Amino acid sequence: MNPTEQKLIRQTLKGFVDNGVISESTMKQIENIKQEDGKPAKSDELITRKEAMGILKVSQQTLINYQKYGKLKAHKIAGVHLVRYRRSDIEDLCR
């Protein structure tokens, strides 16, 4: 989606956001819909444990606790120790 399309969507839906019909986070999800070339939106990308710790400014143990208590879903990649997180899940925890 190019910047002009994003601007048009935002202008069209602004009234719905202002009136509380849709949330700002839903608006961002609409803007982050997969691009026409098939690449996932940035919020859908998988990031490493180290990147997640940096964004959240937490220790590895805290990240593990988030998983343990259901605050964050880990995606296992090719084994037990190789874990990735969805950027959108990390951003949701920041809010």
Secondary structure, DSSP 8 states (H G I E B T S, - for coil): --HHHHHHHHHHHHHHHHTTSS-HHHHHHHHTS--TTS---GGG-EEEHHHHHHHHT--HHHHHHHHHTTSS--EE-SSSS-EEEEHHHHHHHH-
